[in-house]
Amino acid sequence: MELINTTTDIKFFGRPDVVQSDCVAITFHVPSTGNPVNVNGFNIAPGNSLVIDQSTGHIDRSKYQFTFLTGLGNNELYVFRVLLK
């Protein structure tokens, strides 16, 4: 089995935005101090993550739109993308 070279891109967001994935895996993580986040219709509670992982040899070309929902925390979202190198 041949190994595939990847790199991980990590970005912080504090306002609504759209992310183009173009990656083999993407994770949306809301810290426990954050407000809930809606990603393409899926709600993520504080302290939780949404992980989307492709099968070997596949690349996710989706656009993910996210918004912050009302809560007691701050607008905080980390997006981790595993990219082909």
C-alpha positions as CSV (number, residue, x, y, z in Angstrom):
1,M,0.0,0.0,0.0
2,E,1.4,3.3,-1.1
3,L,1.4,6.1,1.5
4,I,-0.2,9.4,0.5
5,N,1.4,12.7,1.6
6,T,-0.9,15.1,3.4
7,T,-0.7,18.3,5.4
8,T,-3.2,19.7,7.9
9,D,-4.6,23.2,7.7
10,I,-6.1,24.7,10.8
11,K,-8.2,27.9,10.8
12,F,-10.1,29.8,13.4
13,F,-13.4,31.6,12.6
14,G,-15.3,34.1,14.7
15,R,-18.0,35.0,12.2
16,P,-20.2,33.2,9.6
17,D,-18.3,32.1,6.5
18,V,-18.1,29.5,3.8
19,V,-15.2,27.0,3.6
20,Q,-14.3,25.1,0.4
21,S,-13.1,21.7,1.5
22,D,-10.9,20.3,-1.3
23,C,-9.6,17.8,1.2
24,V,-9.7,14.2,2.2
25,A,-11.0,15.0,5.7
26,I,-12.5,18.1,7.4
27,T,-13.5,18.7,11.1
28,F,-15.5,21.5,12.5
29,H,-14.8,21.9,16.2
30,V,-16.7,24.2,18.6
31,P,-14.8,24.7,21.9
32,S,-16.7,24.3,25.1
33,T,-16.7,28.1,25.5
34,G,-18.3,28.7,22.1
35,N,-21.8,29.2,20.8
36,P,-23.5,26.4,18.9
37,V,-22.7,26.4,15.1
38,N,-24.8,25.3,12.2
39,V,-22.9,23.7,9.3
40,N,-25.0,23.1,6.2
41,G,-28.0,22.4,8.3
42,F,-26.3,20.3,11.0
43,N,-26.0,21.8,14.5
44,I,-22.8,21.4,16.5
45,A,-23.1,21.9,20.3
46,P,-20.3,23.5,22.3
47,G,-17.6,21.0,23.1
48,N,-18.4,18.9,20.1
49,S,-17.2,18.3,16.5
50,L,-18.5,17.3,13.1
51,V,-16.0,15.1,11.3
52,I,-16.3,14.3,7.6
53,D,-13.8,11.8,6.3
54,Q,-13.5,10.5,2.7
55,S,-12.6,7.0,1.6
56,T,-9.1,6.3,0.4
57,G,-8.5,8.0,-2.9
58,H,-11.5,10.4,-2.7
59,I,-11.5,14.2,-2.2
60,D,-14.4,16.2,-0.8
61,R,-15.1,19.2,-3.0
62,S,-18.0,20.5,-1.0
63,K,-18.6,24.0,0.2
64,Y,-19.6,24.2,3.8
65,Q,-21.5,27.3,5.0
66,F,-21.6,27.9,8.8
67,T,-23.4,30.3,11.0
68,F,-23.2,30.9,14.8
69,L,-26.4,30.2,16.8
70,T,-27.5,32.0,19.9
71,G,-25.7,30.9,23.1
72,L,-24.0,32.0,26.2
73,G,-20.4,31.7,24.8
74,N,-18.4,33.4,22.1
75,N,-18.4,32.8,18.4
76,E,-15.6,30.3,18.1
77,L,-15.1,27.6,15.4
78,Y,-11.9,25.7,14.4
79,V,-11.8,24.0,11.0
80,F,-9.2,21.3,10.4
81,R,-8.6,20.2,6.8
82,V,-6.4,17.3,5.8
83,L,-5.1,18.2,2.4
84,L,-3.2,16.2,-0.2
85,K,0.4,17.5,-0.5
